[in-house]
Amino acid sequence: MLDRLRDPFGFGRPGFERHAKDFGELAGLTGQRVLITGASGGLGKAARAACDALGAWTFDASRRSGWDLTDPVRVRALAQELGEVDVLVHNAGVLPTALQRSPEGLELALALNLVATHRLTRWLPAKKVIWVSSGGGLTQSLDVADTFAPPEPYDGVVQYARTKRAEIVLAKLWAKERPECCFSVMHPGWADTPGVSSSLPTFHKLTQGVLRTPEQGADTVVWLCGADVPSGRFWFDRREADPLPVPGVRSEAAEEAALWGRLEALL
Ligand SMILES: NC(=O)c1ccc[n+]([C@@H]2O[C@H](COP(=O)([O-])OP(=O)(O)OC[C@H]3O[C@@H](n4cnc5c(N)ncnc54)[C@H](OP(=O)(O)O)[C@@H]3O)[C@@H](O)[C@H]2O)c1
């Protein structure tokens, strides 16, 4: 009862512990080539360690390893360096605390969370692609105009959530584009990572003791790497989740088509 009060959505550690009671064994990943963006810290690092332990060959694409994915030249170079992979995990993400722009002038969350993931998906062949979205994305309708030109005054939390909504849509659109591959999108709940403590210090302080470990947050990514699931779906704690659970929040077909058009135009 106390846990339900401290963690009403099940996004925290009590929720994970409750949901994990139903989890089975993770599938082995021997022989799988897995690229995880942003695996230098936080959830990506935890996901990489778990994939390594399951026998995968893994690769980190983060600024620490020389890959700034907001730079399209580096994204193209990364695709060329790897040639193809079995699994591509779009984990690198940012919640900016103030308006920042990428080298090509895009707002930073748009550039990293959305544009870079679309480019890498287009340029690097992969049998499976997994986006790490956010529960925050569930609070926003898909709004392409605002996502590409955030209104003033700039609100990083809202802009982050817009891009995370768009990631949920993008996985569905890619599933239609390439029916021979598997595209998934998940959200990790709330995990204690460097990103959360630096971008959301008050939230981080208030949720001490409730946050998941990075390993718990990364669990569904690792599960999806080895699971045989239908394409284009949204997942949380190894279960399919409703992408539109909040009343009034919408994702309309015309907006979805507009999102695809804007991202294709940036290739
Ligand atoms: N933690 C949570 O509770 C939570 C909740 C919902 C969603 N998420 C999502 O989960 C993902 C991981 O979050 P996290 O909390 O682990 O974040 P984090 O601690 O900030 O780690 C982010 C990772 O992304 C990399 N990165 C940042 N900018 C980059 C760039 N321009 N190019 C390439 N890599 C870059 C960072 O490495 P470098 O600094 O070396 O570049 C780091 O490895 C994000 O997509 C986030 O939106 C997290």
The ligand as an SDF file (V2000), in Angstrom:
LIG
                    3D

 48 52  0  0  0  0  0  0  0  0999 V2000
   16.8090    7.6990  -16.4210 N   0  0  0  0  0  0  0  0  0  0  0  0
   15.4900    7.7480  -16.5260 C   0  0  0  0  0  0  0  0  0  0  0  0
   14.7450    7.6920  -15.5380 O   0  0  0  0  0  0  0  0  0  0  0  0
   14.8570    7.8890  -17.8770 C   0  0  0  0  0  0  0  0  0  0  0  0
   13.4520    7.9990  -17.9150 C   0  0  0  0  0  0  0  0  0  0  0  0
   12.8240    8.0890  -19.1330 C   0  0  0  0  0  0  0  0  0  0  0  0
   13.5860    8.0270  -20.3010 C   0  0  0  0  0  0  0  0  0  0  0  0
   14.9350    7.9240  -20.2320 N   0  0  0  0  0  0  0  0  0  0  0  0
   15.6810    7.8830  -21.5000 C   0  0  0  0  0  0  0  0  0  0  0  0
   16.6800    6.9010  -21.4150 O   0  0  0  0  0  0  0  0  0  0  0  0
   17.8070    7.2730  -22.2150 C   0  0  0  0  0  0  0  0  0  0  0  0
   19.0410    7.2160  -21.3550 C   0  0  0  0  0  0  0  0  0  0  0  0
   18.8410    8.1130  -20.2710 O   0  0  0  0  0  0  0  0  0  0  0  0
   19.8390    8.2330  -19.0310 P   0  0  0  0  0  0  0  0  0  0  0  0
   19.0050    8.6680  -17.9020 O   0  0  0  0  0  0  0  0  0  0  0  0
   20.7080    7.0370  -18.9530 O   0  0  0  0  0  0  0  0  0  0  0  0
   20.6990    9.5120  -19.5560 O   0  0  0  0  0  0  0  0  0  0  0  0
   22.1900    9.9680  -19.2050 P   0  0  0  0  0  0  0  0  0  0  0  0
   22.5890    9.4780  -17.8820 O   0  0  0  0  0  0  0  0  0  0  0  0
   22.1970   11.4460  -19.4530 O   0  0  0  0  0  0  0  0  0  0  0  0
   23.0270    9.2640  -20.3450 O   0  0  0  0  0  0  0  0  0  0  0  0
   22.8660    9.7160  -21.6720 C   0  0  0  0  0  0  0  0  0  0  0  0
   23.8510    9.0400  -22.5760 C   0  0  0  0  0  0  0  0  0  0  0  0
   23.7190    9.6760  -23.8570 O   0  0  0  0  0  0  0  0  0  0  0  0
   25.0180   10.0840  -24.3060 C   0  0  0  0  0  0  0  0  0  0  0  0
   24.9150   11.3040  -25.1000 N   0  0  0  0  0  0  0  0  0  0  0  0
   24.5120   12.5420  -24.6890 C   0  0  0  0  0  0  0  0  0  0  0  0
   24.6130   13.4090  -25.7070 N   0  0  0  0  0  0  0  0  0  0  0  0
   25.0660   12.7010  -26.7830 C   0  0  0  0  0  0  0  0  0  0  0  0
   25.3760   13.0510  -28.1230 C   0  0  0  0  0  0  0  0  0  0  0  0
   25.2570   14.3100  -28.5870 N   0  0  0  0  0  0  0  0  0  0  0  0
   25.8290   12.0720  -28.9650 N   0  0  0  0  0  0  0  0  0  0  0  0
   25.9720   10.8000  -28.5110 C   0  0  0  0  0  0  0  0  0  0  0  0
   25.6990   10.4160  -27.2480 N   0  0  0  0  0  0  0  0  0  0  0  0
   25.2530   11.3720  -26.4030 C   0  0  0  0  0  0  0  0  0  0  0  0
   25.8200   10.2960  -23.0300 C   0  0  0  0  0  0  0  0  0  0  0  0
   27.1990   10.0780  -23.2430 O   0  0  0  0  0  0  0  0  0  0  0  0
   28.2710   11.2400  -23.5430 P   0  0  0  0  0  0  0  0  0  0  0  0
   28.0640   12.2840  -22.4880 O   0  0  0  0  0  0  0  0  0  0  0  0
   29.5810   10.5070  -23.4730 O   0  0  0  0  0  0  0  0  0  0  0  0
   27.9510   11.7130  -24.9100 O   0  0  0  0  0  0  0  0  0  0  0  0
   25.2900    9.1710  -22.1320 C   0  0  0  0  0  0  0  0  0  0  0  0
   25.9700    7.9660  -22.4140 O   0  0  0  0  0  0  0  0  0  0  0  0
   17.4800    8.6550  -22.7640 C   0  0  0  0  0  0  0  0  0  0  0  0
   16.9890    8.5480  -24.0770 O   0  0  0  0  0  0  0  0  0  0  0  0
   16.4100    9.1610  -21.8280 C   0  0  0  0  0  0  0  0  0  0  0  0
   15.5530   10.0930  -22.4540 O   0  0  0  0  0  0  0  0  0  0  0  0
   15.5800    7.8600  -19.0480 C   0  0  0  0  0  0  0  0  0  0  0  0
  1  2  1  0
  2  3  2  0
  2  4  1  0
  4  5  1  0
  4 48  2  0
  5  6  2  0
  6  7  1  0
  7  8  2  0
  8  9  1  0
  8 48  1  0
  9 10  1  0
  9 46  1  0
 10 11  1  0
 11 12  1  0
 11 44  1  0
 12 13  1  0
 13 14  1  0
 14 15  2  0
 14 16  1  0
 14 17  1  0
 17 18  1  0
 18 19  2  0
 18 20  1  0
 18 21  1  0
 21 22  1  0
 22 23  1  0
 23 24  1  0
 23 42  1  0
 24 25  1  0
 25 26  1  0
 25 36  1  0
 26 27  1  0
 26 35  1  0
 27 28  2  0
 28 29  1  0
 29 30  1  0
 29 35  2  0
 30 31  1  0
 30 32  2  0
 32 33  1  0
 33 34  2  0
 34 35  1  0
 36 37  1  0
 36 42  1  0
 37 38  1  0
 38 39  2  0
 38 40  1  0
 38 41  1  0
 42 43  1  0
 44 45  1  0
 44 46  1  0
 46 47  1  0
M  CHG  2   8   1  16  -1
M  END
$$$$
